[in-house]
Amino acid sequence: MSAPTHAPAPATAPAATPAISAADLLDFTRRIASDPELIASLPLDPEGRTWIRLDGPGGSEAWLIGWPPGTGTGWHDHAESRGAFTTARGHLTENSLAVRLPSEGWQSLSLTPDVDRTRRLGAGTGRAFGEHHVHEVLNESATEHAISVHAYYPPLPLIRRYSRTGPVLTLEQVERPADWQ
């Protein structure tokens, strides 16, 4: 009788870094938005948006942003990054499209009338979204600054900026991290 043979134990693969979900990002932005000391530390400019880069969870990219009255982002998306934002002070309005756009290979699209969505987000209210989410964020107040916390995972590889005339959405510009950091 031969001696029993033993197969070598299988090699253990290194644990994969867990992906950060949009819900995780929303939890983070809500927690940061409720920190009055951090919110008060953001310098506000009456002429333009201000921001501070934050350390987000699990290697995500995060920002604390001040919005003077009447300012906004314009239509844009965050490419393959999912994200979330929470209003910490004031009110923000998000206009978004309830449609997934092709990620490349187009310059102009005609949208159907049923794709527009609008949300008004007061202090403490947040929103999570998936990849390729097209939206614009606005501070529609004529007199008050708004402040919000935003987080993205993976960190933003690019931002695509769009113009919109009625139902026509047109790709205008692609920004890379070097353009905003």
C-alpha positions, 0 to 999 in steps of 0.5 A: 500500500502506498502512502497517502498523497496530499495535494498542496493547499490552494494559494489564497488570493489576496482579498479584493478591495471592496468596491464603494457603492453609490449608497456608501458614497451617500452615507459618507456625504450625509455624514460630512454634511452634518459636520457644522465645523467642517461646513463652516470652514469652507471659504465662500466667494460671492462671485464663484463656486469654491471647493475643498478636496476631501478624503472619501471612503475607500479611495473615493474622490470627495469635495465640499463645494460652496455655491453662490446665489444663481450658480450651477454646473451646467449639464455634465456626467461623471463617466464611469464613476458613480456618485452622491451628493448631499446639501449641507446648507441652503437648497440645490436643484438637480435636473437630470435625465432618466435615460442612459446615454451611449458612453461614446460615439455621438456628438448630439442626441435628440431626447424624448420628452419623458426623460427630464427629472427635477429634484430640490434638495434642502439641507440634509437631503442627498442623492446617489447616482450610477455611472453615466448619470447626466445632470446639472446642479443649481443654486437657484436662490437669489440671495443665499449661498448653498453648500454641498458634499460630493463623492465619486468612485472610482475617482473621476476619470473625466467629466463630459460637459453638454449643452442643451437646447430644448430636446437636443443634448450636445457634447461640448467638452471633455475635461480631465482631472488636470483641468479641475485639480 
